[in-house]
């Protein structure tokens, strides 16, 4: 279902990182259907929006791209979605692993928001949405660097919320739990192959971990992002919005 009546943006523009697959792709599609101009900053070309070939780990190049596009089509909404997971404990996390996760998940979001914030201030109604994780508020085993990075981006959103409330900018973190994305599919396939456990049993076990007894869909996360971008969410800022089937309520 498309929330086509949640708002009627007039020439509103979304700047989005990582919009070519998974949750990002669902966000790009839904915002397009709701009449946004969508700019997708990603390494790989996606199906939806204006593709901007970008590597969010390249601070200067990314900021220049943001500024160049914003001069012609300033953003009303900025969504930081690009990121990846790393399965490793403290002892198994190398310095290179740690730097890679933080550069992509944290510095990428910092760079993107920093470049876009002057344009959001000018709009006097800007929205910043960070795609965090259930690990923005809890920890999970074998997930040290990723967990740290997702706590960090939640802090980024909270800081923006406080520093730019005077400019009528809101900033919130969406915290998805287990979502059926291509990365999830790849992960459970790899686990099935190395463990010998059938894919169907792994899927059943994953669903059983969630109080709602299923995993989430990217489109559900996109719907939440659309709401947070709308005028109906204008009094929500600095929050962590859980969308995890009740996992973190346990």
SEZA-933824 format. One record per residue (C-alpha): residue number from 1; residue in one letter; x, z, y. Coordinates in nm, 4 decimals. Each point is the difference from the previous one (the first is absolute). Example, Ala and Ser with C-alpha at 12.3 -4.5 7.8 and 13.67 -1.06 7.14 Angstrom:
BEGIN
1,A,1.2300,0.7800,-0.4500
2,S,0.1370,-0.0660,0.3440
This chain:
BEGIN
1,X,0.0000,0.0000,0.0000
2,X,0.1303,-0.0926,0.3436
3,X,-0.0681,0.2448,0.2797
4,X,-0.0789,-0.2843,0.2373
5,X,-0.2085,0.2204,0.2278
6,X,0.2424,0.2886,0.0309
7,X,0.1214,-0.1469,0.3279
8,X,-0.0073,-0.3307,0.1811
9,X,0.3530,-0.0512,0.1298
10,X,0.0437,-0.2475,0.2800
11,X,0.3312,-0.1753,-0.0517
12,X,0.1486,0.3102,-0.1592
13,X,0.3361,-0.0382,-0.1692
14,X,0.1517,0.1724,-0.3016
15,X,0.3746,0.0220,-0.0604
16,X,0.0598,0.0823,-0.3676
17,X,0.3110,0.0401,-0.2132
18,X,-0.0039,-0.0842,-0.3686
19,X,-0.3228,-0.1968,0.0128
20,X,0.0773,-0.2495,-0.2741
21,X,-0.0984,0.1992,-0.3084
22,X,-0.1822,0.3064,-0.1242
23,X,-0.1462,0.2359,0.2585
24,X,0.1491,-0.2000,0.2885
25,X,-0.1604,-0.3219,-0.1181
26,X,-0.3397,0.1712,-0.0289
27,X,0.0399,0.1339,0.3550
28,X,0.0946,-0.3413,0.1375
29,X,-0.2981,-0.1651,-0.1668
30,X,-0.2528,0.2626,0.1093
31,X,0.1159,0.0055,0.3627
32,X,-0.0139,-0.3800,0.0112
33,X,-0.3563,0.0108,-0.1302
34,X,-0.0764,0.2431,0.2792
35,X,0.1250,-0.2413,0.2672
36,X,0.3461,0.1353,0.0690
37,X,0.3018,-0.2124,0.0729
38,X,0.2350,0.1121,-0.2774
39,X,0.3794,-0.0283,0.0096
40,X,0.1603,0.0759,-0.3345
41,X,0.3665,0.1044,0.0255
42,X,0.1380,-0.0424,-0.3514
43,X,0.2909,-0.1484,-0.1920
44,X,-0.2355,-0.2059,-0.2161
45,X,-0.2788,-0.2190,0.1291
46,X,-0.3522,0.1229,-0.0663
47,X,-0.3444,-0.1543,-0.0086
48,X,-0.1480,0.1589,0.3089
49,X,0.0861,0.0026,0.3691
50,X,0.2907,-0.1425,0.1953
51,X,0.3129,0.0409,-0.2085
52,X,0.3067,0.1387,0.1774
53,X,0.2982,-0.0089,-0.2335
54,X,0.1542,0.3410,0.0557
55,X,0.2244,0.2542,-0.1590
56,X,-0.1120,0.3385,0.1316
57,X,0.3395,0.1469,-0.0858
58,X,0.1571,-0.2152,0.2740
59,X,-0.0749,0.2185,0.3019
60,X,0.1052,-0.2322,0.2836
61,X,-0.1384,-0.3212,-0.1484
62,X,-0.3343,0.1638,-0.0839
63,X,-0.0400,0.1464,0.3468
64,X,0.0791,-0.3350,0.1613
65,X,-0.2655,-0.1689,-0.2159
66,X,-0.2577,0.2630,0.0929
67,X,0.0735,-0.0339,0.3708
68,X,-0.0057,-0.3806,-0.0056
69,X,-0.3387,-0.0158,-0.1701
70,X,-0.1436,0.2896,0.2004
71,X,0.0712,-0.1839,0.3262
72,X,-0.2493,-0.2665,-0.1107
73,X,-0.2361,0.2097,-0.2117
74,X,0.0476,0.3734,0.0595
75,X,-0.1031,0.2256,-0.2898
76,X,-0.2995,0.2293,0.0109
77,X,0.0688,0.1358,-0.3479
78,X,0.3339,0.0536,-0.1733
79,X,0.0102,0.0679,-0.3740
80,X,0.3254,0.0862,-0.1767
81,X,-0.0394,-0.0808,-0.3676
82,X,0.3355,-0.1366,-0.1172
83,X,0.1749,0.2257,-0.2487
84,X,0.0993,0.0535,-0.3582
85,X,0.0266,0.2732,-0.2618
86,X,0.3037,0.1387,-0.1794
87,X,-0.0276,0.1982,-0.3232
88,X,0.2909,0.2472,-0.0003
89,X,0.0742,0.3712,0.0172
90,X,0.2481,0.1555,0.2427
91,X,0.2918,-0.0444,-0.2405
92,X,-0.0962,-0.3556,-0.0864
93,X,-0.0430,-0.1169,0.3615
94,X,0.3142,-0.1745,0.1248
95,X,0.0961,-0.0100,0.3647
96,X,-0.0738,-0.3744,-0.0013
97,X,-0.3451,0.0653,-0.1494
98,X,-0.0749,0.2642,0.2616
99,X,0.1150,-0.2165,0.2903
100,X,-0.1991,-0.2980,-0.1298
101,X,-0.3257,0.1956,-0.0303
102,X,0.0369,0.1647,0.3392
103,X,0.0994,-0.3210,0.1768
104,X,-0.3051,-0.1832,-0.1322
105,X,-0.2674,0.2690,-0.0125
106,X,0.0934,0.2088,0.3039
107,X,0.2264,-0.1937,0.2336
108,X,-0.2145,-0.3125,-0.0454
109,X,-0.3093,0.1872,0.1180
110,X,0.1931,0.1625,0.2858
111,X,0.1373,-0.3366,0.1182
112,X,-0.3390,-0.1714,-0.0170
113,X,-0.1853,0.2749,0.1855
114,X,0.2706,0.0393,0.2629
115,X,-0.0122,-0.3685,0.0884
116,X,-0.3808,-0.0110,0.0081
117,X,-0.0734,0.3239,0.1864
118,X,0.0358,-0.1394,0.3567
119,X,-0.2708,-0.2557,-0.0769
120,X,-0.2270,0.2586,-0.1584
121,X,0.0401,0.2143,0.3119
122,X,-0.1039,-0.2925,0.2160
123,X,-0.3180,-0.0488,-0.2027
124,X,-0.1020,0.3651,0.0582
125,X,-0.1724,0.0008,-0.3381
126,X,0.2790,-0.0622,-0.2478
127,X,-0.0065,0.0907,-0.3664
128,X,0.2978,0.0788,-0.2231
129,X,-0.0609,0.0271,-0.3737
130,X,0.2748,0.0910,-0.2450
131,X,-0.0508,-0.0709,-0.3686
132,X,0.1458,0.3102,-0.1556
133,X,-0.0753,0.1347,-0.3458
134,X,-0.1496,0.2983,-0.1757
135,X,0.3679,0.0983,0.0106
136,X,-0.0292,0.0368,0.3761
137,X,-0.1432,0.3443,-0.0761
138,X,0.1074,0.0835,-0.3561
139,X,0.2956,-0.0672,-0.2282
140,X,0.0151,-0.1671,-0.3391
141,X,0.2661,0.0100,-0.2673
142,X,0.2799,-0.2578,0.0081
143,X,-0.0867,-0.1174,0.3496
144,X,0.2343,0.1825,0.2351
145,X,0.1031,-0.2644,0.2540
146,X,-0.3405,-0.1672,0.0068
147,X,-0.1757,0.3334,0.0477
148,X,0.2336,0.0935,0.2850
149,X,-0.0581,-0.3376,0.1649
150,X,-0.3782,0.0325,-0.0183
151,X,0.0094,0.3465,0.1521
152,X,0.2164,-0.1467,0.2754
153,X,-0.2395,-0.2809,0.0912
154,X,-0.2862,0.2492,0.0165
155,X,0.2086,0.1923,0.2530
156,X,0.0527,-0.3259,0.1903
157,X,-0.3749,-0.0461,0.0331
158,X,-0.0545,0.3615,0.1068
159,X,0.2711,-0.0269,0.2655
160,X,-0.1460,-0.3227,0.1379
161,X,-0.3440,0.1620,0.0042
162,X,0.1243,0.2851,0.2189
163,X,0.2357,-0.1935,0.2259
164,X,-0.2448,-0.2818,0.0785
165,X,-0.3370,0.1739,0.0037
166,X,0.0199,-0.0259,0.3784
167,X,0.0005,-0.3788,-0.0421
168,X,-0.3113,0.0153,-0.2207
169,X,0.2026,-0.1067,-0.3049
170,X,-0.0940,0.1441,-0.3364
171,X,0.2382,0.0173,-0.2954
172,X,-0.0937,0.0886,-0.3553
173,X,0.1457,-0.0164,-0.3504
174,X,-0.1962,-0.1458,-0.2890
175,X,0.1064,0.1674,-0.3242
176,X,-0.0888,-0.2118,-0.3034
177,X,0.0316,0.1362,-0.3490
178,X,0.0309,-0.2300,-0.2992
179,X,-0.1196,-0.3449,0.1091
180,X,-0.0316,-0.3130,-0.2132
181,X,0.2608,-0.2185,0.1706
182,X,0.2488,-0.2514,-0.1424
183,X,0.2721,0.2658,0.0260
184,X,-0.2147,0.2409,-0.2014
185,X,-0.0628,-0.2680,-0.2617
186,X,0.3722,-0.0742,-0.0208
187,X,0.0834,0.3698,-0.0345
188,X,-0.2421,0.0724,-0.2827
189,X,0.1009,-0.3193,-0.1806
190,X,0.3655,0.1066,0.0143
191,X,-0.0895,0.3484,-0.1206
192,X,-0.2012,-0.1447,-0.2870
193,X,0.2923,-0.2156,-0.1065
194,X,0.2572,0.2798,0.0087
195,X,-0.2218,0.2709,-0.1508
196,X,-0.1917,-0.1979,-0.2592
197,X,-0.3272,0.1420,0.1303
198,X,-0.2742,-0.2586,0.0283
199,X,-0.0971,-0.1204,0.3457
200,X,-0.3618,0.1000,-0.0582
201,X,0.1039,0.3571,-0.0892
202,X,0.2158,0.0234,0.3124
203,X,-0.2871,-0.1233,0.2147
204,X,-0.2355,0.2532,-0.1588
205,X,0.2492,0.2819,0.0572
206,X,0.0482,-0.1021,0.3644
207,X,-0.3755,-0.0044,0.0563
208,X,-0.0412,0.3397,-0.1669
209,X,0.2487,0.1520,0.2475
210,X,-0.2479,-0.0683,0.2810
211,X,-0.3072,0.2245,0.0374
212,X,-0.2124,-0.3120,0.0552
213,X,0.1400,-0.1335,-0.3292
214,X,0.1211,-0.3311,0.1373
215,X,0.2737,-0.1377,0.2179
216,X,-0.0676,-0.1412,0.3443
217,X,-0.0261,-0.3561,0.1260
218,X,0.1984,-0.1464,0.2932
219,X,-0.3256,-0.1008,0.1672
220,X,-0.1046,0.3661,0.0191
221,X,0.3159,0.0851,0.1928
222,X,-0.0609,-0.2991,0.2271
223,X,-0.3508,0.1254,0.0792
224,X,0.1427,0.3338,0.1102
225,X,0.2561,-0.1762,0.2194
226,X,-0.2762,-0.2054,0.1630
227,X,-0.1954,0.3150,0.0761
228,X,0.3011,0.1753,0.1526
229,X,0.0573,-0.3062,0.2190
230,X,-0.3578,0.0090,0.1250
231,X,-0.1536,0.1706,0.2998
232,X,-0.1855,0.2312,-0.2418
233,X,0.3326,0.1676,-0.0850
234,X,0.1055,0.0601,0.3599
235,X,0.0094,0.3805,-0.0437
236,X,0.2095,-0.0127,-0.3188
237,X,0.3719,0.0249,0.0621
238,X,0.3025,0.1661,-0.1570
239,X,-0.1808,0.0188,-0.3331
240,X,0.0864,-0.0658,-0.3623
241,X,-0.2887,-0.1940,-0.1510
242,X,0.0044,0.0471,-0.3754
243,X,-0.1339,-0.2835,-0.2152
244,X,0.1074,0.1067,-0.3470
245,X,-0.3088,0.0589,-0.2117
246,X,0.0372,0.3742,0.0506
247,X,0.3522,0.0222,-0.1445
248,X,0.1422,0.2216,0.2766
249,X,-0.3061,0.2279,-0.0067
250,X,0.0991,0.1298,-0.3441
